[in-house]
Amino acid sequence: MILQKQFTDQELSQIIEEGAIYMCACPAQVAVQLRSLRELHRYQNTCEVDPGNDLRVHQAIAEATLRAHAVMEECMVQILDIEGWDRTTLKMPEGLRRRRDELIARDD
């Protein structure tokens, strides 16, 4: 089973980094979950080829992982669109950056 990806691993890393820098955790949390689902899918593919394993178990997990991954990628597309992220550079929009700066200024 092939995992379809709308975002590369590098793009997910960029979203996580932007979230960390600008204290906007929601897109970063979705990116972290996508990475975890990709790791689970890789693991299941490894288990499927082991002759001692019940293939049905690992196929069921891999199929569920494919569905979950597709749902979370669509969620990522939606939230990046809602928040106005630049899909080419994956930079957080200026408005969210300003909000972070205002929160920091209030805490000083």
N, C-alpha and C positions, 0 to 999 in steps of 0.2 A: 504494500500500500504506500502510495506516494503522498507526502504531506504537501499540500498547496500553500504557498506563502505569498501574501501581499506585501509583507515587510521582510527585509533581509535581517540577519542577526545584527549587522552593523547599524541598521536603522533603529532596531529596538534598543541597542546600546546608546545611541544618540538621544532617544527619547528619555531613557533612564537618566542619562547625564544631565540633560536639560532640566528634568524634574528635580534632580538633586541640587543643581545650582540655583534654580529659581523657586525652590520650595513649593512645587506643584506636584504632589505625589500621585494623583489619580491616573494620568496617562502612564506614568512610570510603573505603577502597580499592575496595570494591564499588560505592559511590556514584560514585566517580570513573570507574570502568569503564562504569557505566550512562550517565553523561553523555557519555562518548566514543562509545558505541554510538549514542546519540541524534544526535550530531553527524554520524557516519558515515551514518546513515539520511537525515538532511536533505540531506547532500551527494549521496547517490545519487538522491534525488528530483529534485535539480537537474540531474544528469547525464542522467536518463531523458528529459527534455524537449528536450534538445539534439539536433536532427536529425542531426548529424554523428557521434553516438555510437551504438554497437551496443547497442540496448535490452536485449538478452539478458544482456549483461555486468552492467549496472547492476541489472537485476531479480534476477539471481542473488546479487549482493552484498546488495541490500536484503532479500531473503528470508532469507539467512543472518543478517543483522543482526537481523531480527525474532525469529528463533529464539533467538539468543544473548541478546538483551535479555530475552526472556521467562524464560529459564533464570536469568539473573542477578537479575531481580526476585524470582523465587521464592527464590533464595538469600538475598536481602536480607530477605525476610519471615521466612525460617527463622532466620537469625542474630539478627535483632532479637528474635524470640520466645525463642530459646535464652538470650540474654543478659538478657532481661527489660526491654527498652526500652519506654517508654510510647509506644504507637503514635499517640496523639492529639497529644502535644507533641513527640515524638521526642527526649525528654531521655534521656540515658544513666542507667541505674539507679544508685542510691546506692552499691551494693556495688562497682561498677567505679570510681566516683569515689573511694571510700575506698581502694581498692587503689592508685590513682594517688598519693594523698596519702601512703600508707605508703611507696611506692617513693621519693618525693621526700624524705621524712623520713630514710630510710636513707642517702641520698646526701649529706645535710648533715653 
